[in-house]
Amino acid sequence: MMIVDIKKCTGCRKCVADCFPRDIEIINHKAKIRNISCIKCGHCIAVCPANAVYSSEYDMSEVKNYNQEDFTIEADKLLNFIKFRRSIRQFKDQDVENEKLLKIIEAGRFTPTGSNLQDVSYIIVKKRLPELRVKILSTLKQMGESYLSASNTQHEAQQALYKRYAEKWISMHDEYQANPEANDRLFFNAPAIIVVTAQAAISGGLASSSMELMANALGLGVLFSGYFVRAARANKEILEFLGVKEGKDIISCLVIGYPNVRYLRTVPRKKADVSWK
């Protein structure tokens, strides 16, 4: 529940004005949260000038008071940070500390979710990564062979794209089998992955983006593996191996490690497709 300490409350109505579900009312010059339509977003906690609101369900020791020095990021530096990030496919033979992995997850945990569902879950794979790699590569090979042997009715350009992926998946598997240490084109010998699952794709996608930025801030590199997601979704055995919770889908897979490559500049991109109405 969200609770108001009436001894502290001044009845300023700031929480009432900022409550989107309209779950707060003023009674006898004091705020009262009905906890009927409340989605526990915490806006009332954040906006209260008297620090009179708290939650009986969450850890209030996590709440931090705002100060500009610790909370403000210069816009141009943030944009440069985003521009400089790269997808990493060269990783050092170096473990990633669990503390850093948990900090990456913290970035996901505090990312907004639809209706404040907080429906995102995280699966860290380190020790059993070699076993999982084999399962994913085997599944990709089966998917590729199935596509190449089937009759296809897709548009010619789409058919060529699928054929290229199918052939690549098969070669990824076969090359890994021939030389596992040199030919890991799935995880690129990274020491860890984080699998992000959620009920809503937007929630998992937003969390994943925040997590990648945190990983970069920690000196780590990330590759979003779409191949992993495709194979995992297609193979019930992999879902069971990961322990994906009922009602949740795999949204992304962050391949994480210390980069074994140094970039010296940003890269160009297409111009933004913007419409003004």
N, C-alpha and C positions, 0 to 999 in steps of 0.2 A: 504493500500500500504506500501511497504518497501521503505524507502527514505534515500538517502545519503546527509549529510550536506557537500557540496563541500568545505566549508571554513575549515572544520576540516580534510577532507580526504587527505591523503598523497600519495595515489596511490600505496600503498605497495603490492596490489594484493592478500592479504591474504583472503579476502572475495571471490575473483574469484576462488582461488584454493579450497576453502571449499564449494562452491555452487554446490551441486549435480545436480540440474536441469539446471545448466549452464545458469542462467538468469542474470548474472552480467558481464559487460564488462568494459574496461577501455577506456575512451575517454578524450583526452587532459590531460592525467596523473591523471584523477579522475575516481573513480568508479561510474558506472551508473547501477542501477537496472531497468531492463525493465518491471518487473511485468507482464510478459507474462506466463512463465512456473513456476514462483515462487510459492512455497507451504507454504510460511510464517512460515518456521521452526525456523527462528530467528538465524540461525548459523552465518549469517553476522553480526548481532548485537553482538553476543557473542565473535567473533574472532577479531573484529576490534580493533587494539591497540590505535586508536585515538578517540574511542567512537563516530564515525561519522555517525552511522547508527541507524535509529529509525523506528518505525511503527506508521502509522496514525490510525490503527485499534485497537491496544492493549494498555493497560495501562502501559506506560513506567516506572511508579514509582515502578512497581514490579521488575524491573531489578536490580540485585545486583552484585556488583563487587566481583570478586573472592579474597578470602584470605584463606590461607591454614588452619589456626586455626579453622575457622568456617565451612569449607567445606569438610575437610578430615576426614574419618572414618577409624580407624585401621582395617585391613582386618580380623584378628583373632577375634576381638571383634564383628565385624559384623556377622561373621560366627557363633559365639557362640549365638548371639542374635537370629539368624534364627533357630538354633538348639533348643533353649530353649522355643520357642513359642509353645503353645498347643491349640488345639481346646477346647473351654470352654463350658461346659454344666451345670455349677453351677454359678448362678449370685446373687449378693446381691440385696436386695430390695432398690435400690438407683438409682436415676435419673442420666442420662448422660447429662452433660452440652451441650447446643447447640454449644457453642464455640469449644468444643472438636470434636463434630460431623463435624463441618465445617472445622476444621483443618485436619481431616481424608479425607474429600473430596478434600482439597487442595493437598494432597499427590496423589490422583487420577488424579487431573486436570493437574499436571505437569509430569505425566507419559507419555512416548512416545506413539503415536498412528500411525497406518499405514498411510503413505503419509501425516502425520500431519493433518489428518481429524479432530482431536479433536471431535470425534463423541460420546463421552461418556456422559451420563446423569445420574443423581442421584436422587433417591426418598427416602426421610427420612420419616419413619412412627413411630410416638410416640403416639399421642393422640388416633388415630383410630386403634391402634395395636390389641386390643381385638376383634374388629369387623373383622379385616383382618384374625386373627388367626382362627376364626370360619369358614370363607370362605375357607381357605386353608385346614383345617382338614376335612371339609365336602367333598371337592373335592377329597382329597386323599382317603377317604373312598369309594366314588363312583368309583374311578379308581380301587381300590382294589377289590371291589365286581364285577366290570365288568370283571376284569381279571380272577377271580376265577370261574365265571359262563361261561366263553367262552371256546371253544375247542382250545387247543394250540398245535402247531406243532414245537415248539422250541426244540432244543437239550435238553436232559434230565437234564443236569447240569444247563443250562440256565433256564429251566422251574422251577426247584427247587428254584433258586434264585428269580425269579419273584414271585413265590408263597410266599416265605418268606417275601418279601417286601409288597405284597398285604395284607397278614395277619397282618403285623406290622402296616400298615396304618389304617386298620380297628380298631385295638386295641388302637392306638393312639387317634383316634376320640372318641371311646366309653369310654375310661378311662378319657379323658378330660371332657366329658359330666357328668360323675359320680362325679368327684371332680376336678374342674378347677384349683384351687390353687395348688393342690399337683401333678397334672398329666399333666403338660404342657410339652410334649416331642417334641414339634415343636420349640418353642422359649425359652423354659426353664425359663420362667418368666423374660426374659431380658426386659429392658425398651425401647429399640429402635432397629430398623433395618434400614439398608441402602440397597436399591435395585439398582443395577448397570445395566444400559441398554446401548446398543451401536448398531451401524450398523454392525460393525465387531467384532466377538467374541474375537479375539486376543487383540483388544483395551480394551475391558471391562475386560478381564482376567488379563492383565498387570496392569491396574488401580486397580483392586481388590486386587492384591498381595501387591502393594505399600500401599494401604489403611490399610490392616491388620497390616503391620509392623508399620505404624504410630499409629494405635490404641494401639498396644502393648507398644510403646514408651510413650504413654500417660497414661499408667497404666490400660488400658482397656483390656477386653478379647473379642475374636471374635469366632463365629462359622459360617462356610460357610454352608448354608442350601440348599442342593441339593433337598430335598423334596419340599421346597418352590418353587424353580425354576420349577420343574416338574409340580406341581399343577397349578402354575400361568400361565404357557405357555399353559396349557390344558383348561383353563377356561376363556372365553372372558369377563365374568363379573368381574373377578379379574383384568384383564388387564385394563378394563375401570375404576375400582375402583382406581387403581394406577395412571391412566393417562399416560400410556406408549405411547410415541410419535410414530406417524406413521413412519414406516421404521426402527424402532429399536426393538431389542429383549432383553428380560431379560437374562442377562449373569450370574449374581450371586446375592446372598442375604447374606449380612453380619449381623448376629445377634450380637448385641453389648451391653455390660454392664460391670459393675465392677465385677471381678471374686470373687466368694465365695469359692475359693480353692487356696491352695498354693503349688506349685510344688518345689521340692528340687533338681532336677537334670534333665539332658536331657535324651533322650531315644535312643535305638539303631535303626538302619534302615538296610534294605538290602544293600548289596554292590552295588555301581553304575554300571549300565550296559553301559560300554564304549567301543566303537570300534575306533581303530586308523587306518587310511588309508594312 
